[in-house]
Amino acid sequence: MNLKSIYNWYGQGLSNPKYRWWMIMGTLLYFLSPLDLSPDLIPIVGQIDDLILLTFLFTQVGNLVGNYFQSQQQIPVPNHEEEVNQTIDVDAVSVD
């Protein structure tokens, strides 16, 4: 399993709303935990896996936020001024 396939798997997990918060919390828990693939007590090597995982997290969350704002800009906003300026013709009928 190479780094690209792990990155793709991670991105697919974050793009799924069902698993998104679990993956974010798991990533942060892994980052804060002293139990890693390479222990943090080993200088430089111990921090590499944490930095890779945080890079995955920030990249994917940044993509999600960017996609969200991009989709919000594509939604047409109704123009209320046009609705105010429209006139409606009504025939009045007297009720006896």
Secondary structure as UniProt FT lines:
FT   HELIX           3..15
FT   TURN            17..19
FT   HELIX           20..32
FT   TURN            40..41
FT   TURN            43..44
FT   HELIX           45..74
FT   HELIX           80..85
//
